[in-house]
Amino acid sequence: MTTTETLLTGAALIGGTDVPGSGEPFQAVNPATGAALEPVFRPTAEDDVARAAELAHAAFKVYRHTGFEQRATFLERIAAELEALGDTLVERVIAETGLPEPRVRGEVGRTTGQLRLFAAVVREGSWTGARLDTPDPARTPLPKPDLRQRRIPLGPVAVFAASNFPLAFSVAGGDTASALAAGAPVVVKAHPAHPGTSELVGRAVRSAVRGCDLPEGTFSLVHGGVEPGLALVRHPRIAAVGFTGSRRGGLALVAAAAARPVPIPVFAEMSSVNPVFVLPGALAERGAELGAEFVASLTTGVGQLCTSPGLVFLAEGPGADEFVAAASAAVGAAAAAPMLNVGIAAAFTDGVRRLTGSAGVRTAATGTGTSDTCTGVPHLFVTDEARFAADPALREEVFGPSSIVVRASADRLPALAAELEGQLTATVHAAAGDCEQAGALLDELELIAGRVLFDGWPTGVEVGHAVVHGGPFPATSAPATTSVGSLAIERFLRPVAYQNVPDALLAPELRAANPLGIPRRVDGSLTGD
């Protein structure tokens, strides 16, 4: 049974209590119309942020000991509460973001799917990393002790909602789902561009907390901009941070977390240009087709996806001209569209202006329509490898429907790849005759990217068990992790070894009888029970 409240009040949700904010009022703005949306919100006061962190700490003492079934049921209950919001949620997301209805409904499904994925992960149990080394009292010269290891949650997690995914990377998105699955309470800092969506989803999570009879501090939601966010990261009860957003924002949180008396990890997904490399054989076979496909990927979501292809390297030769011509035609036919908010639109306009004025960079095409305070006009730029190598600014992300095509000699592509910063994705288009070159390129790309894909496009991230949505800096602040997929749970866990602890005192996953029946590594060998 679902019981989510649908009335928007503009309040923060501090545990089980609605708490009005203080300070300068703000409202969501419909990017398509410019209309301010009710209700009025105010930033959460620092004392209330602290209260949320203290409640999370108190809840942690109970929540981390919840059984696998109870925790999985809780995640599934959140998914059901979100689905129960139905059109109320969809309509609010559309109003606050300007995203089309099919995209929003798809994102609802992705968000509830993530929650149910982590419910299944919790039940399966291998996330605990249970390991047992059996004792050998007769070993000489020293007896071998009884050693057992498992992963436990770090503690309460601060999650920062993203602007471009108001559901899947937001209040009940992947960071929240994976932290809750790990046994960590969550305090979410809502994104100020979609506070109403955040409140609706926050109330859904709170209803699930109540329905599953969990401590009220298992979840809280705070509002505002920089100050409430920094107050949350600096609070001594917060043990880790999940963030999706700009490089500037992510680095500010990393610095704040590192400056604490007890530093904490920040798992920040930040910036990526997601380079695409098109090899000679692929260009010769289907240059024009690939050019059109590239623009379809570039303009998805008005280019406001963290995996949007912002750089394309073309191997000079047959098909390269056709690629550029087809891509130019597709961009020229693409219409300007509302961006998520005024801040993103302004940053995009500045980035396009910078590229337009760059020496050696040609504007190949612009989309139809005109730019205003919240509209993005697609742009395509073309340059050569010499100019690209000479101007580091051409490697910087322009968040929106803009990309640079770099025409280069095929044998230079691996070297150009090696000079790039860390990326979320890197893409290769190759034909059968490109195998040797593709292998050399793959050898470089796996060093700079979290996900390498062939003969596709980077937009669209499959949520599953083998996916990686991460990468070396500045794609993320923690290159050994992923923010999407079941492996994301490991960010919020740490290993603990138990030596000669009586069996009755151990967690069920470490007891000799394995009462949970989970996969474990015993004396180095994986066992199913």
MARFISE-744639 format. One record per residue (C-alpha): residue number from 1; x, y, z; residue in one letter. Coordinates in nm, 3 decimals. Layout:
<nodes>
NODE   mivo      east     north        up   tiro
NODE    NUM         X         Y         Z      A
...
</nodes>
This chain:
<nodes>
NODE   mivo      east     north        up   tiro
NODE      1     0.000     0.000     0.000      M
NODE      2     0.137     0.343    -0.096      T
NODE      3     0.074     0.655     0.108      T
NODE      4     0.282     0.930    -0.054      T
NODE      5     0.167     1.288     0.001      E
NODE      6     0.128     1.492    -0.318      T
NODE      7     0.084     1.840    -0.169      L
NODE      8     0.383     2.067    -0.228      L
NODE      9     0.464     2.298     0.061      T
NODE     10     0.816     2.426    -0.010      G
NODE     11     0.944     2.265     0.310      A
NODE     12     1.256     2.066     0.377      A
NODE     13     1.196     1.712     0.504      L
NODE     14     1.409     1.671     0.814      I
NODE     15     1.345     1.313     0.912      G
NODE     16     0.972     1.292     0.974      G
NODE     17     0.918     1.666     1.008      T
NODE     18     0.836     1.933     0.749      D
NODE     19     1.065     2.230     0.819      V
NODE     20     1.024     2.566     0.643      P
NODE     21     1.343     2.725     0.514      G
NODE     22     1.485     3.069     0.578      S
NODE     23     1.672     3.328     0.377      G
NODE     24     1.615     3.440     0.020      E
NODE     25     1.308     3.280    -0.142      P
NODE     26     1.339     3.100    -0.474      F
NODE     27     1.106     2.924    -0.713      Q
NODE     28     1.139     2.676    -0.993      A
NODE     29     1.102     2.830    -1.338      V
NODE     30     0.947     2.660    -1.639      N
NODE     31     1.230     2.681    -1.896      P
NODE     32     0.984     2.660    -2.185      A
NODE     33     0.770     2.956    -2.073      T
NODE     34     0.977     3.145    -1.817      G
NODE     35     0.689     3.125    -1.569      A
NODE     36     0.772     3.094    -1.199      A
NODE     37     0.617     2.787    -1.038      L
NODE     38     0.453     2.761    -0.697      E
NODE     39     0.530     2.704    -0.418      P
NODE     40     0.803     2.934    -0.291      V
NODE     41     1.106     2.759    -0.140      F
NODE     42     1.373     2.891     0.094      R
NODE     43     1.718     2.751     0.174      P
NODE     44     1.733     2.512     0.467      T
NODE     45     1.892     2.676     0.772      A
NODE     46     2.229     2.546     0.887      E
NODE     47     2.081     2.427     1.218      D
NODE     48     1.826     2.220     1.029      D
NODE     49     2.094     2.075     0.802      V
NODE     50     2.278     1.975     1.118      A
NODE     51     1.960     1.823     1.256      R
NODE     52     1.924     1.610     0.942      A
NODE     53     2.282     1.488     0.979      A
NODE     54     2.231     1.404     1.348      E
NODE     55     1.911     1.215     1.272      L
NODE     56     2.095     1.022     1.000      A
NODE     57     2.367     0.930     1.250      H
NODE     58     2.109     0.808     1.499      A
NODE     59     1.930     0.610     1.228      A
NODE     60     2.257     0.455     1.112      F
NODE     61     2.290     0.264     1.438      K
NODE     62     1.967     0.082     1.355      V
NODE     63     1.946     0.091     0.976      Y
NODE     64     2.286    -0.066     0.914      R
NODE     65     2.168    -0.374     1.102      H
NODE     66     1.849    -0.423     0.898      T
NODE     67     1.819    -0.764     0.742      G
NODE     68     1.864    -0.814     0.371      F
NODE     69     1.494    -0.878     0.314      E
NODE     70     1.381    -0.574     0.511      Q
NODE     71     1.623    -0.348     0.327      R
NODE     72     1.529    -0.487    -0.014      A
NODE     73     1.160    -0.446     0.066      T
NODE     74     1.227    -0.083     0.160      F
NODE     75     1.389    -0.013    -0.178      L
NODE     76     1.097    -0.176    -0.356      E
NODE     77     0.855     0.027    -0.148      R
NODE     78     1.025     0.349    -0.261      I
NODE     79     0.982     0.238    -0.623      A
NODE     80     0.613     0.167    -0.564      A
NODE     81     0.560     0.504    -0.395      E
NODE     82     0.717     0.681    -0.694      L
NODE     83     0.496     0.492    -0.936      E
NODE     84     0.191     0.582    -0.729      A
NODE     85     0.260     0.951    -0.790      L
NODE     86     0.175     0.889    -1.156      G
NODE     87     0.094     1.197    -1.361      D
NODE     88     0.144     1.429    -1.064      T
NODE     89     0.516     1.358    -1.073      L
NODE     90     0.546     1.353    -1.452      V
NODE     91     0.371     1.687    -1.492      E
NODE     92     0.586     1.854    -1.229      R
NODE     93     0.908     1.727    -1.386      V
NODE     94     0.800     1.857    -1.726      I
NODE     95     0.708     2.195    -1.580      A
NODE     96     1.041     2.235    -1.399      E
NODE     97     1.273     2.100    -1.670      T
NODE     98     1.104     2.139    -2.009      G
NODE     99     1.185     1.774    -2.082      L
NODE    100     0.943     1.595    -2.316      P
NODE    101     0.691     1.357    -2.164      E
NODE    102     0.835     1.035    -2.315      P
NODE    103     1.178     1.117    -2.172      R
NODE    104     1.027     1.187    -1.829      V
NODE    105     0.822     0.868    -1.823      R
NODE    106     1.129     0.677    -1.933      G
NODE    107     1.326     0.831    -1.649      E
NODE    108     1.059     0.730    -1.398      V
NODE    109     1.103     0.374    -1.520      G
NODE    110     1.480     0.396    -1.500      R
NODE    111     1.463     0.531    -1.145      T
NODE    112     1.225     0.263    -1.019      T
NODE    113     1.426     0.002    -1.209      G
NODE    114     1.745     0.109    -1.030      Q
NODE    115     1.574     0.078    -0.694      L
NODE    116     1.454    -0.272    -0.776      R
NODE    117     1.797    -0.367    -0.912      L
NODE    118     1.955    -0.275    -0.579      F
NODE    119     1.683    -0.464    -0.394      A
NODE    120     1.789    -0.774    -0.588      A
NODE    121     2.155    -0.699    -0.517      V
NODE    122     2.088    -0.677    -0.144      V
NODE    123     1.903    -1.009    -0.142      R
NODE    124     2.174    -1.189    -0.342      E
NODE    125     2.433    -1.096    -0.081      G
NODE    126     2.768    -1.104    -0.262      S
NODE    127     2.798    -0.727    -0.208      W
NODE    128     2.902    -0.806     0.150      T
NODE    129     3.232    -0.944     0.017      G
NODE    130     3.220    -1.224     0.272      A
NODE    131     3.553    -1.407     0.303      R
NODE    132     3.657    -1.678     0.546      L
NODE    133     4.003    -1.816     0.621      D
NODE    134     3.965    -2.130     0.828      T
NODE    135     4.189    -2.161     1.132      P
NODE    136     4.469    -2.413     1.172      D
NODE    137     4.573    -2.437     1.539      P
NODE    138     4.838    -2.698     1.451      A
NODE    139     5.023    -2.477     1.202      R
NODE    140     5.384    -2.405     1.292      T
NODE    141     5.567    -2.200     1.389      P
NODE    142     5.247    -2.003     1.469      L
NODE    143     4.885    -2.116     1.471      P
NODE    144     4.670    -1.982     1.189      K
NODE    145     4.387    -1.767     1.327      P
NODE    146     4.021    -1.773     1.230      D
NODE    147     3.982    -1.470     0.998      L
NODE    148     3.657    -1.350     0.844      R
NODE    149     3.592    -1.038     0.641      Q
NODE    150     3.288    -0.847     0.528      R
NODE    151     3.202    -0.498     0.406      R
NODE    152     3.006    -0.261     0.625      I
NODE    153     2.851     0.078     0.537      P
NODE    154     3.062     0.391     0.583      L
NODE    155     2.787     0.588     0.755      G
NODE    156     2.539     0.858     0.652      P
NODE    157     2.578     0.977     0.293      V
NODE    158     2.513     1.326     0.155      A
NODE    159     2.370     1.309    -0.197      V
NODE    160     2.361     1.609    -0.429      F
NODE    161     2.083     1.594    -0.687      A
NODE    162     2.180     1.655    -1.050      A
NODE    163     2.025     1.919    -1.276      S
NODE    164     2.002     1.711    -1.594      N
NODE    165     1.839     1.397    -1.453      F
NODE    166     1.568     1.518    -1.213      P
NODE    167     1.480     1.162    -1.116      L
NODE    168     1.749     0.906    -1.206      A
NODE    169     2.039     1.110    -1.062      F
NODE    170     1.840     1.295    -0.803      S
NODE    171     1.652     1.245    -0.477      V
NODE    172     1.581     0.873    -0.524      A
NODE    173     1.838     0.817    -0.799      G
NODE    174     2.139     0.592    -0.823      G
NODE    175     2.343     0.750    -0.543      D
NODE    176     2.055     0.732    -0.298      T
NODE    177     1.955     0.381    -0.403      A
NODE    178     2.308     0.242    -0.374      S
NODE    179     2.373     0.412    -0.040      A
NODE    180     2.046     0.282     0.108      L
NODE    181     2.124    -0.063    -0.030      A
NODE    182     2.461    -0.051     0.147      A
NODE    183     2.290     0.026     0.478      G
NODE    184     2.368     0.398     0.486      A
NODE    185     2.106     0.664     0.567      P
NODE    186     2.090     0.949     0.316      V
NODE    187     2.054     1.326     0.337      V
NODE    188     1.978     1.470    -0.007      V
NODE    189     2.049     1.828    -0.111      K
NODE    190     1.779     1.900    -0.371      A
NODE    191     1.873     2.078    -0.691      H
NODE    192     1.730     2.432    -0.683      P
NODE    193     1.616     2.408    -1.046      A
NODE    194     1.359     2.138    -0.966      H
NODE    195     1.267     2.172    -0.598      P
NODE    196     0.905     2.068    -0.649      G
NODE    197     1.005     1.742    -0.815      T
NODE    198     1.251     1.690    -0.532      S
NODE    199     0.987     1.744    -0.266      E
NODE    200     0.743     1.503    -0.431      L
NODE    201     1.010     1.233    -0.457      V
NODE    202     1.133     1.309    -0.106      G
NODE    203     0.784     1.257     0.031      R
NODE    204     0.768     0.925    -0.154      A
NODE    205     1.091     0.812     0.011      V
NODE    206     0.970     0.932     0.350      R
NODE    207     0.645     0.739     0.306      S
NODE    208     0.849     0.426     0.239      A
NODE    209     1.056     0.492     0.552      V
NODE    210     0.738     0.511     0.758      R
NODE    211     0.575     0.217     0.583      G
NODE    212     0.876    -0.003     0.656      C
NODE    213     0.896     0.112     1.018      D
NODE    214     1.249     0.249     0.981      L
NODE    215     1.407     0.529     1.188      P
NODE    216     1.300     0.873     1.066      E
NODE    217     1.659     0.979     1.003      G
NODE    218     1.701     0.712     0.736      T
NODE    219     1.616     0.988     0.487      F
NODE    220     1.607     1.367     0.486      S
NODE    221     1.583     1.633     0.215      L
NODE    222     1.726     1.985     0.235      V
NODE    223     1.695     2.278    -0.006      H
NODE    224     1.913     2.565    -0.120      G
NODE    225     2.234     2.645    -0.301      G
NODE    226     2.599     2.651    -0.200      V
NODE    227     2.576     2.713     0.174      E
NODE    228     2.341     2.430     0.278      P
NODE    229     2.545     2.195     0.059      G
NODE    230     2.876     2.291     0.217      L
NODE    231     2.724     2.274     0.564      A
NODE    232     2.614     1.919     0.490      L
NODE    233     2.955     1.807     0.362      V
NODE    234     3.134     1.967     0.658      R
NODE    235     2.910     1.811     0.921      H
NODE    236     3.103     1.549     1.121      P
NODE    237     2.816     1.298     1.105      R
NODE    238     2.834     1.273     0.724      I
NODE    239     3.065     0.992     0.613      A
NODE    240     3.061     1.017     0.232      A
NODE    241     2.928     1.231    -0.052      V
NODE    242     2.769     1.147    -0.387      G
NODE    243     2.756     1.423    -0.649      F
NODE    244     2.669     1.465    -1.016      T
NODE    245     2.730     1.803    -1.173      G
NODE    246     2.995     2.046    -1.290      S
NODE    247     3.369     2.019    -1.239      R
NODE    248     3.366     2.342    -1.041      R
NODE    249     3.093     2.219    -0.808      G
NODE    250     3.247     1.878    -0.762      G
NODE    251     3.591     2.016    -0.682      L
NODE    252     3.442     2.256    -0.427      A
NODE    253     3.289     1.960    -0.243      L
NODE    254     3.612     1.759    -0.270      V
NODE    255     3.802     2.051    -0.116      A
NODE    256     3.547     2.094     0.165      A
NODE    257     3.554     1.722     0.246      A
NODE    258     3.935     1.713     0.244      A
NODE    259     3.956     2.015     0.476      A
NODE    260     3.752     1.848     0.751      R
NODE    261     3.931     1.731     1.066      P
NODE    262     3.832     1.384     0.950      V
NODE    263     3.830     1.389     0.566      P
NODE    264     3.566     1.185     0.386      I
NODE    265     3.541     1.046     0.031      P
NODE    266     3.354     1.241    -0.236      V
NODE    267     3.227     1.039    -0.529      F
NODE    268     3.178     1.319    -0.781      A
NODE    269     3.086     1.272    -1.145      E
NODE    270     3.193     1.594    -1.313      M
NODE    271     3.293     1.667    -1.674      S
NODE    272     3.350     1.466    -1.990      S
NODE    273     3.361     1.538    -2.365      V
NODE    274     3.317     1.169    -2.457      N
NODE    275     3.544     1.147    -2.763      P
NODE    276     3.442     0.948    -3.069      V
NODE    277     3.703     0.804    -3.309      F
NODE    278     3.595     0.709    -3.662      V
NODE    279     3.849     0.489    -3.841      L
NODE    280     3.916     0.480    -4.217      P
NODE    281     3.724     0.166    -4.300      G
NODE    282     3.412     0.279    -4.115      A
NODE    283     3.424     0.619    -4.284      L
NODE    284     3.466     0.467    -4.627      A
NODE    285     3.177     0.229    -4.573      E
NODE    286     2.924     0.458    -4.408      R
NODE    287     3.062     0.809    -4.357      G
NODE    288     2.737     0.995    -4.429      A
NODE    289     2.530     0.754    -4.221      E
NODE    290     2.763     0.795    -3.924      L
NODE    291     2.752     1.174    -3.956      G
NODE    292     2.375     1.175    -3.924      A
NODE    293     2.378     0.926    -3.636      E
NODE    294     2.634     1.138    -3.452      F
NODE    295     2.408     1.444    -3.459      V
NODE    296     2.111     1.240    -3.338      A
NODE    297     2.321     1.145    -3.035      S
NODE    298     2.454     1.500    -2.989      L
NODE    299     2.111     1.662    -2.983      T
NODE    300     1.946     1.403    -2.756      T
NODE    301     1.816     1.589    -2.452      G
NODE    302     1.937     1.917    -2.608      V
NODE    303     2.290     1.788    -2.554      G
NODE    304     2.246     1.797    -2.176      Q
NODE    305     2.363     1.444    -2.108      L
NODE    306     2.690     1.368    -1.933      C
NODE    307     2.772     1.125    -2.216      T
NODE    308     2.699     1.361    -2.506      S
NODE    309     2.968     1.332    -2.781      P
NODE    310     3.154     1.663    -2.762      G
NODE    311     3.454     1.559    -2.972      L
NODE    312     3.475     1.352    -3.290      V
NODE    313     3.808     1.251    -3.444      F
NODE    314     3.784     1.164    -3.813      L
NODE    315     4.056     0.973    -3.992      A
NODE    316     4.130     1.167    -4.310      E
NODE    317     4.041     0.978    -4.625      G
NODE    318     3.738     0.856    -4.818      P
NODE    319     3.413     0.922    -4.634      G
NODE    320     3.543     1.201    -4.409      A
NODE    321     3.394     1.476    -4.625      D
NODE    322     3.066     1.288    -4.641      E
NODE    323     3.060     1.257    -4.261      F
NODE    324     3.109     1.631    -4.215      V
NODE    325     2.853     1.716    -4.483      A
NODE    326     2.588     1.487    -4.333      A
NODE    327     2.656     1.607    -3.980      A
NODE    328     2.641     1.970    -4.094      S
NODE    329     2.311     1.912    -4.270      A
NODE    330     2.165     1.741    -3.962      A
NODE    331     2.277     2.021    -3.729      V
NODE    332     2.146     2.281    -3.970      G
NODE    333     1.805     2.115    -3.961      A
NODE    334     1.801     2.077    -3.581      A
NODE    335     1.583     2.326    -3.399      A
NODE    336     1.677     2.533    -3.097      A
NODE    337     1.514     2.399    -2.781      A
NODE    338     1.472     2.497    -2.416      P
NODE    339     1.758     2.400    -2.191      M
NODE    340     1.710     2.286    -1.834      L
NODE    341     1.763     2.622    -1.672      N
NODE    342     1.900     2.971    -1.732      V
NODE    343     2.238     2.893    -1.576      G
NODE    344     2.302     2.597    -1.804      I
NODE    345     2.187     2.797    -2.108      A
NODE    346     2.417     3.088    -2.020      A
NODE    347     2.717     2.858    -1.978      A
NODE    348     2.638     2.691    -2.311      F
NODE    349     2.614     3.026    -2.489      T
NODE    350     2.949     3.131    -2.344      D
NODE    351     3.109     2.806    -2.457      G
NODE    352     2.976     2.839    -2.810      V
NODE    353     3.092     3.199    -2.825      R
NODE    354     3.440     3.093    -2.720      R
NODE    355     3.458     2.825    -2.989      L
NODE    356     3.321     3.060    -3.253      T
NODE    357     3.605     3.301    -3.183      G
NODE    358     3.881     3.038    -3.174      S
NODE    359     4.148     3.068    -3.441      A
NODE    360     4.157     2.772    -3.678      G
NODE    361     3.809     2.653    -3.578      V
NODE    362     3.537     2.672    -3.844      R
NODE    363     3.167     2.690    -3.766      T
NODE    364     3.032     2.417    -3.993      A
NODE    365     2.665     2.451    -3.903      A
NODE    366     2.418     2.603    -3.659      T
NODE    367     2.066     2.492    -3.587      G
NODE    368     1.747     2.675    -3.666      T
NODE    369     1.594     2.928    -3.433      G
NODE    370     1.748     3.192    -3.212      T
NODE    371     1.914     3.177    -2.875      S
NODE    372     1.750     3.343    -2.576      D
NODE    373     1.803     3.325    -2.202      T
NODE    374     1.705     2.958    -2.178      C
NODE    375     1.742     2.815    -2.529      T
NODE    376     2.019     2.610    -2.685      G
NODE    377     2.094     2.631    -3.058      V
NODE    378     2.289     2.329    -3.190      P
NODE    379     2.639     2.405    -3.319      H
NODE    380     2.898     2.204    -3.510      L
NODE    381     3.262     2.310    -3.536      F
NODE    382     3.547     2.166    -3.743      V
NODE    383     3.922     2.192    -3.693      T
NODE    384     4.239     1.996    -3.771      D
NODE    385     4.473     1.795    -3.554      E
NODE    386     4.745     2.063    -3.544      A
NODE    387     4.509     2.329    -3.415      R
NODE    388     4.349     2.089    -3.170      F
NODE    389     4.688     1.990    -3.030      A
NODE    390     4.791     2.355    -2.995      A
NODE    391     4.480     2.477    -2.811      D
NODE    392     4.396     2.294    -2.484      P
NODE    393     4.073     2.495    -2.457      A
NODE    394     3.928     2.288    -2.741      L
NODE    395     3.927     1.987    -2.508      R
NODE    396     3.698     2.152    -2.253      E
NODE    397     3.337     2.045    -2.212      E
NODE    398     3.063     2.268    -2.353      V
NODE    399     2.753     2.126    -2.187      F
NODE    400     2.481     2.133    -2.450      G
NODE    401     2.425     2.056    -2.822      P
NODE    402     2.772     2.153    -2.946      S
NODE    403     3.058     1.940    -3.074      S
NODE    404     3.394     1.971    -3.249      I
NODE    405     3.500     1.749    -3.538      V
NODE    406     3.878     1.707    -3.553      V
NODE    407     4.016     1.587    -3.887      R
NODE    408     4.337     1.394    -3.833      A
NODE    409     4.563     1.137    -3.993      S
NODE    410     4.465     0.784    -3.894      A
NODE    411     4.805     0.697    -3.750      D
NODE    412     4.783     0.995    -3.512      R
NODE    413     4.459     0.893    -3.347      L
NODE    414     4.613     0.688    -3.062      P
NODE    415     4.849     0.974    -2.976      A
NODE    416     4.561     1.223    -2.976      L
NODE    417     4.363     0.992    -2.749      A
NODE    418     4.654     0.967    -2.507      A
NODE    419     4.656     1.346    -2.464      E
NODE    420     4.293     1.366    -2.353      L
NODE    421     4.173     1.408    -1.996      E
NODE    422     3.978     1.137    -1.817      G
NODE    423     3.641     1.060    -1.972      Q
NODE    424     3.317     0.884    -1.889      L
NODE    425     3.311     0.725    -2.234      T
NODE    426     3.517     0.679    -2.548      A
NODE    427     3.370     0.546    -2.871      T
NODE    428     3.527     0.375    -3.173      V
NODE    429     3.368     0.317    -3.512      H
NODE    430     3.561     0.057    -3.708      A
NODE    431     3.518    -0.176    -4.002      A
NODE    432     3.670    -0.522    -4.042      A
NODE    433     3.981    -0.378    -4.202      G
NODE    434     4.040    -0.139    -3.911      D
NODE    435     4.117    -0.412    -3.659      C
NODE    436     4.486    -0.332    -3.605      E
NODE    437     4.425     0.042    -3.567      Q
NODE    438     4.126    -0.023    -3.344      A
NODE    439     4.337    -0.239    -3.117      G
NODE    440     4.602     0.031    -3.079      A
NODE    441     4.330     0.286    -3.006      L
NODE    442     4.158     0.062    -2.751      L
NODE    443     4.489     0.024    -2.570      D
NODE    444     4.493     0.402    -2.512      E
NODE    445     4.122     0.457    -2.454      L
NODE    446     4.088     0.208    -2.169      E
NODE    447     4.340     0.421    -1.979      L
NODE    448     4.132     0.740    -2.002      I
NODE    449     3.769     0.622    -2.003      A
NODE    450     3.529     0.434    -1.779      G
NODE    451     3.335     0.284    -2.069      R
NODE    452     3.470     0.209    -2.418      V
NODE    453     3.212     0.126    -2.682      L
NODE    454     3.235     0.019    -3.043      F
NODE    455     3.002     0.100    -3.331      D
NODE    456     2.746     0.285    -3.123      G
NODE    457     2.698     0.620    -2.954      W
NODE    458     2.769     0.711    -2.594      P
NODE    459     2.432     0.862    -2.500      T
NODE    460     2.220     0.613    -2.313      G
NODE    461     2.368     0.426    -2.016      V
NODE    462     2.252     0.072    -1.956      E
NODE    463     2.178     0.010    -1.588      V
NODE    464     2.307    -0.335    -1.506      G
NODE    465     2.583    -0.534    -1.342      H
NODE    466     2.872    -0.484    -1.587      A
NODE    467     2.832    -0.114    -1.666      V
NODE    468     3.078     0.154    -1.553      V
NODE    469     2.967     0.516    -1.536      H
NODE    470     3.286     0.671    -1.413      G
NODE    471     3.641     0.730    -1.523      G
NODE    472     3.969     0.905    -1.443      P
NODE    473     3.976     1.270    -1.334      F
NODE    474     3.807     1.501    -1.427      P
NODE    475     3.529     1.265    -1.533      A
NODE    476     3.510     1.172    -1.167      T
NODE    477     3.693     1.234    -0.843      S
NODE    478     3.714     0.858    -0.773      A
NODE    479     3.821     0.665    -1.084      P
NODE    480     3.798     0.322    -0.919      A
NODE    481     3.420     0.349    -0.887      T
NODE    482     3.097     0.376    -1.085      T
NODE    483     2.782     0.575    -1.010      S
NODE    484     2.556     0.351    -1.224      V
NODE    485     2.495    -0.021    -1.196      G
NODE    486     2.515    -0.269    -0.911      S
NODE    487     2.885    -0.204    -0.850      L
NODE    488     2.793     0.147    -0.729      A
NODE    489     2.708     0.000    -0.389      I
NODE    490     3.078    -0.055    -0.321      E
NODE    491     3.142     0.320    -0.294      R
NODE    492     2.964     0.331     0.040      F
NODE    493     3.117     0.020     0.197      L
NODE    494     3.449    -0.060     0.363      R
NODE    495     3.605    -0.394     0.461      P
NODE    496     3.640    -0.511     0.821      V
NODE    497     3.826    -0.826     0.931      A
NODE    498     3.714    -1.027     1.236      Y
NODE    499     3.980    -1.244     1.401      Q
NODE    500     3.883    -1.529     1.633      N
NODE    501     3.542    -1.372     1.698      V
NODE    502     3.293    -1.626     1.839      P
NODE    503     3.054    -1.750     1.572      D
NODE    504     2.747    -1.637     1.766      A
NODE    505     2.871    -1.277     1.763      L
NODE    506     2.935    -1.260     1.391      L
NODE    507     2.699    -1.116     1.132      A
NODE    508     2.492    -1.387     0.959      P
NODE    509     2.693    -1.358     0.637      E
NODE    510     3.009    -1.465     0.823      L
NODE    511     2.874    -1.746     1.038      R
NODE    512     3.003    -2.093     0.970      A
NODE    513     2.663    -2.229     0.867      A
NODE    514     2.604    -1.944     0.619      N
NODE    515     2.236    -1.910     0.720      P
NODE    516     2.174    -1.656     0.441      L
NODE    517     2.302    -1.895     0.175      G
NODE    518     2.503    -1.620     0.004      I
NODE    519     2.813    -1.657    -0.217      P
NODE    520     3.134    -1.640    -0.013      R
NODE    521     3.507    -1.689    -0.066      R
NODE    522     3.630    -1.962     0.168      V
NODE    523     4.004    -2.022     0.183      D
NODE    524     4.037    -1.844    -0.150      G
NODE    525     3.768    -2.038    -0.336      S
NODE    526     3.424    -1.906    -0.423      L
NODE    527     3.137    -2.106    -0.281      T
NODE    528     2.765    -2.076    -0.345      G
NODE    529     2.658    -2.151     0.010      D
</nodes>
